Amino acid sequence: MLDGNVRRVLTRVAGGLDELPDETSRDKYLWELAARLARGPRPGDLNQALMELGATLCTPRAPACPDCPIVARCLAKASGEPERWPRRAERPAIVEARATVAVLARGRSVLLARRSESSPLRGDWDLPAVEIRSSTGGPRLCRERSRSTAWSSNSAPPASCCATRS
């Protein structure tokens, strides 16, 4: 198992893995390294030891390298900057958006729409929504879009069922 502690210990021992192009490549390498290390009669004991090491000594900030039993094999310590690894993934900026959501119900059924591939929530199912750019256009856009759904236009919602929330 590669929890955050094990990932940090293995990344520091292996030397940061900066040459690998992306998180997927780093994860693959760490899984392969963990599999090679865990060859033995009790791989769970090794995993537990690595989790404890990461939780108690090889911490994200101020690691206790002098007390570490594997410091002699640690490339991060040898670099003089063990806190630098593992490198933090860059997070995308938060984008605020306003949307109007429609609740379209017929009997016990509620209409859901699948998010497009361009959406940050791609593939998720959700209530039909329309991004709005002004405070007055949301309910109108919502009604117009709901009429173009798989449900017939005579089942489009009245204005009162569309709510705007930012």
ABEGO torsion letter per residue (X at the ends): XBBAAAAAAAAAAAGGGAABABAAAAAAAAAAAAAAAABEABAAAAAAAAAAAAAAABBABGBBAAABAAAAABAAAAAGBAAAOBBBBBBBBBBBBBBBBBBBBBEABBBBBBBBAABAABGBBBBBBBBBABAAAAAAAAAAAAAABABBAAABBBAAABBBBX
